[in-house]
């Protein structure tokens, strides 16, 4: 089962189309808008990219049919903030 990185418009469309297919029989599921999902993976719109990166993958079966999607976000360690106020004694 190949794990393919989402690097072009076709794979991005497959990534977006999977959840509606998976949850089509779930009456309480509400699909997020495509542009909202895309914004999560856009460094210009998602401030978490200041501290990490995201790579999307899709998983296909032997016949090439989409069977899964992985949207991990990897974060870098953040420096410990300096306290602004002295501790209360």
N, C-alpha and C positions, 0 to 999 in steps of 0.2 A: 504494500500500500504506500504509494509515493506521498511524501510530505512536500508540498510545493509552496515556496514563498510567494506572497502576493506582491508582484512587482509591476503588474500592468492592469489596464482597465478591465480586461476580461476576467482575470482572477479576482479583482476587487468586486466585480458584479457577482461572481460566484460566492464570495464571502458574504455579501449582503443578502443574497437570495436563500442562503441555507436556513437561517432561523425561521422565516415564514413557512418554509417547507416542513421543518421539524415540528413546529407548533400549530400547524394548520387545523388540527382537531381539538385544540385546547381553547375552549370558549372564553376563558378569562385572560388569555395572553394578548397584549397590545404591542404591536411592532413599533419600535422606535423609527423615526424618519431616517431615511438613508443619509441625508446630510448631517444629521446629528451623530450617527455612527462614524462617518468619515471625519468629522471634526475631532473625534477622539484621537485619530491617527495623524492629524495635521499639526506639525510643530508650531505653526503660526497661530493656531487656535487653542491648543492644549498647553497650559503652563507647566504641566508635569514633564514636558520635554526639556525643561531647564535642568532637571535632575535625573533624566533617564532617556530611554528610547523604546520604541515599540516596533515589532516586526510581526506581521500577520502571516499565518500559514493556512493552507487548506489541505485536507486529506482526501485522497481519491482511492477508490477501490481498483481492483485489477482491470475492470472495464473502463476506467476513467470517470466513473460517476462520483460526484462529490459526496463524501460521507461524513465530513467533520471539518471544523474550523478552530484554530487556536489563535487567540488575540493577546499574547502576553505583553506586559509592560515591564521593562527592566529598569530599576531605579539605581542610581548611584548613591552611596552613603552621603548624607548631608552633614555639614559640620554642626557640632553642638552649639546652640545659641548661647551667647553670653547673657546672664541674667541682667535685667535692667534695674532691678531694685535689690537692695541688700536683704538677706533673709531676716525675717522678724524673729527677735529673741524671745 
